[in-house]
Amino acid sequence: MKQIPTIFFGILIVLLIIIVAIWTSTVPAEATGMVDTTYSTLHKSGGTMAATPYLKWLSYFFGITIICIFCLGVFMGAAKQDKQLQKKIYCVLGIGSVLYLSVYSMMVFSWWNYVATNNMDYFMGLPQPTAWLIFGLLFIPIFMSFFYITQFNKWIITEKEMIAFEKIKERRKNNI
């Protein structure tokens, strides 16, 4: 996919626009958090940050663009000359990227629900947004790393590429 660098650059421009929009907006009251009424050692987000639709959506899209930059960077690093191999790599990376964006969205939406209703649902003893973070976002890089580790010799550096690399090293060694 030769358009990945163009998409990457477009995402960077969108990120810049989002940053400028957030930077020029007024800071909501209690944006840095406040002490929880039930647990004195817990600080919770101020209610106005997610209640302000403008900043709420800008913050969400800021996170989306950061994830897109990460995923597109990985896609650019996975570009191969062998199209069949590239399709396999892009399939795994595409699944991982969609999972990453989906779990991030579920985490943010569950936090928005908490702010709107002040009713926190718990999963395995954790608030739902935290559970999405720990049990969702944590395992997606592991999914991608599993394929990176198990398919390294087939997908990342093939035997043919290693031979070419050794020839380059030998040539440079002889020229010095």
For each residue, the residues with C-beta under 8 A, 3 or more apart:
1: 4 75 79 90
2: 5
3: 6 7
4: 1 7 8 72 75 76 79
5: 2 8 9 76
6: 3 9 10
7: 3 4 10 11 72
8: 4 5 11 12 69 72 73 76
9: 5 6 12 13
10: 6 7 13 14
11: 7 8 14 15 65 68 69 72
12: 8 9 15 16 69
13: 9 10 16 17
14: 10 11 17 18 61 65
15: 11 12 18 19 62 65 66 69
16: 12 13 19 20
17: 13 14 20 21
18: 14 15 21 22 58 61 62 65
19: 15 16 22 23 62
20: 16 17 23 24
21: 17 18 24 25 58
22: 18 19 25 55 58 59 62
23: 19 20
24: 20 21
25: 21 22 54 55 58
26:
27: 31
28: 31 46 48 49 51 52 55
29: 46 48
30: 33 34 46 47 48 49
31: 27 28 46 48 49
32: 46
33: 30 43 44 45 46
34: 30 43 44 46
35: 40 42 43 44
36: 39 40 42 43 44
37:
38: 42
39: 36 42
40: 35 36
41:
42: 35 36 38 39
43: 33 34 35 36
44: 33 34 35 36
45: 33 49 50 111 115
46: 28 29 30 31 32 33 34 49
47: 30 50 51 115
48: 28 29 30 31 51 52
49: 28 30 31 45 46 52 55 56 59 115
50: 45 47 56 111 112 115 116
51: 28 47 48 56 115 116
52: 28 48 49 55 56
53: 56 57
54: 25 57 58
55: 22 25 28 49 52 58 59
56: 49 50 51 52 53 59 60 112
57: 53 54 60 61
58: 18 21 22 25 54 55 61 62
59: 22 49 55 56 62 63
60: 56 57 63 64 105 108
61: 14 18 57 58 64 65
62: 15 18 19 22 58 59 65 66
63: 59 60 66 67 104 108
64: 60 61 67 68 101 104 105
65: 11 14 15 18 61 62 68 69
66: 15 62 63 69 70
67: 63 64 70 71 97 100 101 104
68: 11 64 65 71 72 101
69: 8 11 12 15 65 66 72 73
70: 66 67 73 74 100
71: 67 68 74 75 93 96 97 100
72: 4 7 8 11 68 69 75 76
73: 8 69 70 76 77
74: 70 71 77 78 93 97 144
75: 1 4 71 72 78 79 90 93 97
76: 4 5 8 72 73 79
77: 73 74
78: 74 75 86 89 90 93 155
79: 1 4 75 76 86
80: 83 85 86 89 155
81: 86
82: 85 86
83: 80 86 87
84: 87 88
85: 80 82 88 89 154 155
86: 78 79 80 81 82 83 89 90
87: 83 84 90 91
88: 84 85 91 92 155
89: 78 80 85 86 92 93 155
90: 1 75 78 86 87 93 94
91: 87 88 94 95
92: 88 89 95 96 144 147
93: 71 74 75 78 89 90 96 97 144
94: 90 91 97 98
95: 91 92 98 99 143
96: 71 92 93 99 100 140 143 144
97: 67 71 74 75 93 94 100 101
98: 94 95 101 102
99: 95 96 102 103 140 143
100: 67 70 71 96 97 103 104 137 140
101: 64 67 68 97 98 104 105
102: 98 99 105 106
103: 99 100 106 107 132 136 137 140
104: 63 64 67 100 101 107 108 137
105: 60 64 101 102 108 109
106: 102 103 109 110 132 136
107: 103 104 110 111 129 132 133 136 137
108: 60 63 104 105 111 112 129
109: 105 106 112 113
110: 106 107 113 114 121 128 129 132
111: 45 50 107 108 114 115 129
112: 50 56 108 109 115 116
113: 109 110 116 117 119 128
114: 110 111 117 118 119 120 127 128 129
115: 45 47 49 50 51 111 112 118
116: 50 51 112 113
117: 113 114
118: 114 115
119: 113 114
120: 114 127 128
121: 110 127 128
122: 125 126 127 128 131
123: 126 128 131 135
124: 131 135
125: 122
126: 122 123 130 131 134
127: 114 120 121 122 130 131
128: 110 113 114 120 121 122 123 131 132
129: 107 108 110 111 114 132 133
130: 126 127 133 134
131: 122 123 124 126 127 128 134 135 136
132: 103 106 107 110 128 129 135 136 137
133: 107 129 130 136 137 138
134: 126 130 131 137 138
135: 123 124 131 132 138 139
136: 103 106 107 131 132 133 139 140
137: 100 103 104 107 132 133 134 140
138: 133 134 135 141 142
139: 135 136 142 143
140: 96 99 100 103 136 137 143 144
141: 138 144 145
142: 138 139 145 146
143: 95 96 99 139 140 146 147
144: 74 92 93 96 140 141 147 148
145: 141 142 148 149
146: 142 143 149 150
147: 92 143 144 150 151 155
148: 144 145 151 152 155 156
149: 145 146 152
150: 146 147
151: 147 148 154 155 156
152: 148 149 155 156 157
153: 156 157 158 159
154: 85 151 158
155: 78 80 85 88 89 147 148 151 152
156: 148 151 152 153
157: 152 153 161 162 165
158: 153 154 161 162
159: 153 162 163
160: 163 164
161: 157 158 164 165
162: 157 158 159 165 166
163: 159 160 166 167
164: 160 161 167 168
165: 157 161 162 168 169
166: 162 163 169 170
167: 163 164 170 171
168: 164 165 171 172
169: 165 166 172 173
170: 166 167 173 174
171: 167 168 174 175
172: 168 169 175 176
173: 169 170 176
174: 170 171
175: 171 172
176: 172 173
